Structures are given as C-alpha cells and as structure tokens.
C-alpha cells in the first residue's frame, strides 16, 4: 500500500525511483478508506535526507499512511531553505487541535547540551505533553528518545567518553514482544551519539520494558508497557552512506573523528560501506505501524484517550 504525501515533496521522486509506492493526496482523496495519520517532528539538520529515510520505511508496509511534517517555531533551521519548510512543514500551533495515529520525533545533534539549554526545549516539552492525549503511539529516535525518556520518566542522559559511531550488534531480550516480532536473535543497527541512558534506571521503572541491547552501544530499544511510547536510541533509518557522510564532514571540520566501528570494509574510509541493518529497519517500522498504530488506534480519532502509564 502507498504512503500519501504532497506530490512535489523532493522525497517523492527518490522513492518512486526506488519502487516505493507513493500516492499523491489528490489520488488518495478518491479512495474510501481511512489512512493512518502520522506526524513527523523533524529536528534533524539534514531535513530532506531524513524525510526520505523515514518515508522509505513508512511506505514499505501494506498500510496507507498520510504524513504531516512538523517543525519547531522556536528554532530557525540553517541547513534547510525557508521555502522548503514553508511549503512542506507545519508548526505546532497549526496542528495542535488535530489527533494522529502515530508520531515520530527524530534525533538532533544537540545531545551534548543539557536539555534546558536547547533553544526549542520548552516547545518540545509542550509537543510531548500534547502527544499524550492527541497521538496514539509515538516513536522517539536517538536524542529524541533521550528527550522523551527524560521528559516522561525522569531518566537522565549520560555523557560518553567519546562519540559512539558505527554499526553494532544487538540482542533481543523479549522475542515475543510485538515490536520485536520476527527479529533475528542478533541484529545490527547504527548509532551516532555522544550520550547514553542507563539500562538500570529504565529497568527500575515499572512502566518501561527494555527490548534490545548491545554490549558496545548499550540500550537500543525501549517501550512503555502500553506501547504508546517507543524509544529507539540508534538510527535504524540511516542510509548506507549516512555515517560515512558524518565522518567525512567531521574530518573536514578538523574534529579528528574515529572511524565508525564495523562500518567501512577493512576500515577503508573510501570503500562503500556494507548495508547490514536494512531489513531490521523495515521490520521495526512495520511492527510499530501494525501492532501499535494500525491495530490499536480507534477508527474515530476523537475517541483517542490519554496515555495512562506514565
């Protein structure tokens, strides 16, 4: 089934070339079904790249999905044109009276700042609070996961000795959980961050379940017991070359970064990286859409109730 987006969004052409089923809103309006409503709060600086990555995963399921993109009004993007943002993005004030089946809160390169130091922190808190009553299930990614765990459950992020970057092996702790259904016992996922969260603190919270961890990267996948809140500390959505682009960018900035672990063949930074997490990424998003959005959300979103396990 298709993903429904504006026909002139830059990602549309890329997805169509990859044989991802994309449907324009004009065509979708002629179909007598209710698509899932997903809002994506995109706080990554590389907004167009992130749009494409997430839409690729949301569009590869049997479900029709209508996507809205959300930006923060309290932060001015330096990497994406105002024209693009004004054309394809809304602000919180424009959508706060709506309800959504699902929401994605992306990562952001601000994890070395304390949460209150982030210029849009108060607005993000308002959005996360609003999501408890107006969104059935929210997926938080990387720094977005750390922000969500802190806001909803008081779990602090902790600095790492150095940046964690690379592809890491993970193990499933609960293979019968709907979110990990179909996962291999061991799977790979990318990480790119300077901070982490404590598994001990998460496991002490009776409303949270740790679903997947890595010996090297720590906690990876956490869910609230209701499934209304999902936390992914890595970047399953990353493309093959995203970590490579980050690495070469940091080299150009004179930051002397370490080569991402388990990524470049023979650590040759000019070689094409292996794409070892693609199937996991598609399964993670498909499971979330199916088991915690499509199967659970009331048909009439006016019947959506507040998250009750926080």
C-alpha positions as CSV (number, residue, x, y, z in Angstrom):
1,X,0.0,0.0,0.0
2,X,1.2,3.5,-0.6
3,X,2.4,6.4,1.5
4,X,0.5,9.6,0.9
5,X,2.5,12.8,0.7
6,X,2.5,16.0,-1.3
7,X,3.3,15.3,-4.9
8,X,6.1,17.8,-5.2
9,X,8.0,16.9,-2.0
10,X,11.6,16.2,-3.0
11,X,11.5,12.7,-1.4
12,X,8.6,11.7,-3.8
13,X,10.8,11.3,-6.9
14,X,13.5,9.4,-5.0
15,X,11.0,7.0,-3.5
16,X,9.3,6.4,-6.8
17,X,12.7,5.6,-8.4
18,X,13.2,3.0,-5.6
19,X,9.8,1.4,-6.4
20,X,8.3,2.6,-3.1
21,X,4.5,3.1,-3.7
22,X,3.8,6.8,-3.3
23,X,0.4,8.3,-3.7
24,X,-0.5,12.0,-4.2
25,X,-3.1,13.4,-1.9
26,X,-5.3,14.2,-4.8
27,X,-5.5,10.5,-5.8
28,X,-5.8,9.4,-2.1
29,X,-8.8,11.6,-1.6
30,X,-10.8,9.5,-4.1
31,X,-10.3,6.3,-2.0
32,X,-13.0,5.4,0.6
33,X,-10.7,4.2,3.4
34,X,-9.1,5.9,6.4
35,X,-5.3,6.1,6.1
36,X,-3.2,6.3,9.2
37,X,-2.3,9.8,10.2
38,X,1.4,10.2,11.1
39,X,3.1,13.4,12.1
40,X,6.9,13.6,12.0
41,X,8.6,16.2,14.1
42,X,11.8,16.5,12.1
43,X,14.5,18.3,14.2
44,X,17.5,16.9,12.2
45,X,19.5,19.5,10.4
46,X,19.5,17.4,7.2
47,X,15.7,17.6,6.9
48,X,15.3,16.5,3.3
49,X,17.6,13.5,3.8
50,X,15.7,12.5,7.0
51,X,12.3,12.9,5.3
52,X,13.4,10.5,2.6
53,X,14.8,7.9,5.1
54,X,11.7,7.9,7.2
55,X,9.2,7.9,4.3
56,X,11.1,5.0,2.7
57,X,10.4,2.9,5.9
58,X,6.8,4.1,6.4
59,X,6.0,3.4,2.7
60,X,7.1,-0.2,2.7
61,X,4.1,-1.7,4.5
62,X,0.6,-2.8,3.4
63,X,-0.9,0.3,5.1
64,X,-1.8,3.6,3.7
65,X,-0.2,6.4,5.6
66,X,-0.8,10.2,5.5
67,X,2.2,12.1,6.7
68,X,2.5,15.6,8.0
69,X,5.9,17.2,8.8
70,X,6.3,19.4,11.8
71,X,9.0,21.9,12.6
72,X,9.7,23.9,15.8
73,X,8.8,27.5,15.7
74,X,11.4,28.4,18.2
75,X,14.4,27.3,16.1
76,X,15.5,28.6,12.7
77,X,17.0,25.9,10.5
78,X,20.3,26.8,9.0
79,X,20.5,23.8,6.7
80,X,17.1,23.8,5.0
81,X,15.6,26.6,2.9
82,X,12.7,28.6,4.3
83,X,10.9,27.8,1.0
84,X,11.0,24.1,1.7
85,X,9.9,24.5,5.3
86,X,7.1,26.8,4.4
87,X,5.9,24.5,1.7
88,X,6.1,21.1,3.4
89,X,6.1,21.8,7.2
90,X,3.7,23.0,9.8
91,X,4.2,24.4,13.2
92,X,2.7,23.1,16.4
93,X,0.1,25.8,16.5
94,X,-1.2,24.7,13.2
95,X,-1.7,21.0,14.2
96,X,-2.3,21.1,18.0
97,X,-6.1,20.8,17.6
98,X,-5.7,17.6,15.5
99,X,-5.3,14.0,16.6
100,X,-2.9,11.5,15.0
101,X,-2.5,7.7,14.9
102,X,1.3,8.0,15.3
103,X,4.1,10.4,15.7
104,X,7.9,10.2,15.1
105,X,10.3,12.6,17.0
106,X,13.7,12.5,15.3
107,X,17.1,12.9,16.7
108,X,19.1,16.1,16.7
109,X,22.8,16.9,17.1
110,X,22.3,18.6,20.5
111,X,22.9,15.8,22.9
112,X,26.0,17.5,24.4
113,X,23.7,20.3,25.7
114,X,21.7,19.9,28.8
115,X,18.0,19.6,27.8
116,X,17.0,23.1,29.0
117,X,19.9,24.7,27.0
118,X,18.3,23.5,23.7
119,X,16.6,26.6,22.3
120,X,13.4,24.7,21.5
121,X,13.2,22.6,24.6
122,X,10.1,24.2,26.1
123,X,8.3,23.9,22.8
124,X,9.4,20.2,22.6
125,X,8.0,19.6,26.1
126,X,4.7,21.2,25.0
127,X,4.6,18.9,22.0
128,X,5.5,15.8,24.0
129,X,2.8,16.6,26.6
130,X,0.3,17.2,23.8
131,X,1.2,13.8,22.2
132,X,-0.1,12.0,25.4
133,X,-3.7,13.0,24.5
134,X,-3.5,13.5,20.8
135,X,-1.3,10.7,19.4
136,X,-1.8,7.0,20.0
137,X,1.8,5.9,19.7
138,X,5.0,8.0,19.5
139,X,8.4,6.7,18.3
140,X,11.3,8.7,19.6
141,X,14.7,8.4,17.8
142,X,18.2,8.9,19.2
143,X,18.3,12.3,21.0
144,X,14.5,12.3,20.7
145,X,14.5,9.0,22.6
146,X,16.7,10.5,25.3
147,X,14.5,13.6,25.5
148,X,11.3,11.5,25.7
149,X,12.7,9.2,28.5
150,X,13.7,12.3,30.4
151,X,10.5,14.2,30.0
152,X,8.1,11.4,30.5
153,X,10.0,9.3,33.0
154,X,12.8,11.4,34.5
155,X,15.6,9.3,33.1
156,X,18.7,11.4,32.6
157,X,21.1,11.1,29.6
158,X,24.8,10.5,30.5
159,X,27.9,11.6,28.6
160,X,30.1,9.0,26.9
161,X,33.9,9.2,27.0
162,X,33.9,9.7,23.2
163,X,31.4,9.7,20.4
164,X,29.7,6.4,19.7
165,X,29.6,5.9,16.0
166,X,29.2,2.7,13.9
167,X,27.2,-0.4,13.3
168,X,26.7,-2.5,16.4
169,X,25.4,-6.0,17.1
170,X,22.3,-6.1,19.3
171,X,20.4,-8.9,21.1
172,X,16.7,-9.3,21.7
173,X,15.6,-9.6,25.3
174,X,11.9,-10.3,24.7
175,X,11.4,-12.1,21.3
176,X,7.7,-12.4,21.9
177,X,7.1,-8.7,22.2
178,X,5.1,-7.4,19.2
179,X,7.7,-4.7,18.4
180,X,10.5,-7.3,18.1
181,X,8.3,-9.9,16.3
182,X,10.3,-11.5,13.5
183,X,13.7,-10.1,14.6
184,X,16.7,-12.3,14.4
185,X,18.3,-13.2,17.8
186,X,21.2,-10.9,16.8
187,X,20.8,-7.9,14.5
188,X,22.7,-4.8,13.6
189,X,21.8,-1.1,13.9
190,X,23.7,2.2,13.5
191,X,24.4,4.6,16.4
192,X,25.8,8.1,16.2
193,X,25.8,10.0,19.6
194,X,27.8,11.4,22.5
195,X,25.4,10.4,25.3
196,X,23.6,7.3,26.6
197,X,20.9,6.2,29.0
198,X,21.1,3.8,31.9
199,X,19.5,0.4,31.5
200,X,19.3,0.0,35.3
201,X,17.2,3.2,35.5
202,X,15.0,2.1,32.7
203,X,14.5,-1.4,34.2
204,X,13.6,0.1,37.6
205,X,10.7,1.9,36.1
206,X,7.6,-0.4,36.2
207,X,6.1,1.2,33.1
208,X,9.1,0.5,30.8
209,X,10.4,-2.6,29.1
210,X,13.9,-2.9,27.6
211,X,13.6,-4.9,24.4
212,X,17.0,-4.9,22.8
213,X,20.6,-4.0,24.0
214,X,24.1,-4.1,22.7
215,X,27.3,-4.9,24.6
216,X,29.0,-2.0,22.9
217,X,26.2,0.5,22.4
218,X,24.0,-0.1,25.4
219,X,20.3,0.1,25.5
220,X,18.8,0.3,22.0
221,X,15.0,-0.4,22.1
222,X,12.6,0.5,24.9
223,X,8.8,0.5,25.0
224,X,6.2,1.6,27.5
225,X,4.1,-1.3,28.6
226,X,1.1,0.1,26.7
227,X,3.2,0.6,23.5
228,X,2.1,4.2,23.5
229,X,5.7,5.3,23.8
230,X,8.6,3.8,21.8
231,X,12.3,4.8,22.3
232,X,15.0,3.9,19.7
233,X,18.4,5.1,20.8
234,X,20.1,4.4,17.4
235,X,19.3,5.4,13.8
236,X,17.7,2.4,12.1
237,X,16.5,4.8,9.4
238,X,20.0,5.8,8.3
239,X,21.0,5.2,4.7
240,X,24.1,3.1,3.7
241,X,26.2,6.3,3.4
242,X,24.9,8.4,6.3
243,X,27.6,7.6,8.8
244,X,30.2,8.0,6.0
245,X,28.9,11.5,5.3
246,X,29.0,12.3,9.0
247,X,32.6,11.0,9.3
248,X,33.9,12.9,6.3
249,X,32.1,16.1,7.5
250,X,33.8,15.8,10.9
251,X,37.1,15.3,9.2
252,X,36.6,18.4,7.1
253,X,35.8,20.3,10.3
254,X,39.1,19.2,11.9
255,X,37.4,17.2,14.6
256,X,39.7,14.1,14.1
257,X,36.8,11.6,14.5
258,X,37.3,7.9,15.0
259,X,36.4,5.7,12.1
260,X,32.8,4.4,12.6
261,X,33.0,0.9,14.1
262,X,32.1,-2.2,12.0
263,X,31.2,0.0,9.0
264,X,33.8,0.6,6.3
265,X,35.2,-2.7,4.8
266,X,38.7,-3.1,6.4
267,X,38.2,0.4,7.8
268,X,38.9,1.8,4.4
269,X,37.1,5.1,4.6
270,X,36.9,5.4,0.8
271,X,35.2,2.0,0.4
272,X,31.5,1.5,0.1
273,X,30.0,0.5,3.5
274,X,28.1,-2.7,3.9
275,X,24.3,-2.2,4.4
276,X,23.7,-4.7,7.3
277,X,20.7,-3.1,9.1
278,X,18.3,-2.5,6.2
279,X,16.0,-5.5,6.9
280,X,15.9,-4.8,10.6
281,X,14.9,-1.1,10.0
282,X,12.0,-2.1,7.7
283,X,10.8,-4.7,10.2
284,X,11.0,-2.3,13.2
285,X,8.9,0.3,11.5
286,X,6.4,-2.2,10.1
287,X,5.9,-3.7,13.5
288,X,5.4,-0.3,15.1
289,X,2.9,0.7,12.4
290,X,1.0,-2.6,12.5
291,X,0.9,-3.5,16.2
292,X,1.0,-0.2,17.9
293,X,-0.7,2.2,15.4
294,X,-3.0,0.3,13.0
295,X,-4.2,-2.5,15.3
296,X,-4.7,-0.3,18.4
297,X,-5.8,3.2,17.3
298,X,-9.6,3.8,17.4
299,X,-11.1,4.2,14.0
300,X,-12.5,7.6,15.0
301,X,-9.5,9.6,16.4
302,X,-11.9,11.6,18.5
303,X,-12.1,8.5,20.8
304,X,-8.3,8.6,21.5
305,X,-7.6,8.7,25.2
306,X,-4.6,9.9,27.2
307,X,-1.5,7.8,27.8
308,X,-2.1,6.3,31.2
309,X,1.2,4.5,32.1
310,X,3.4,7.5,32.7
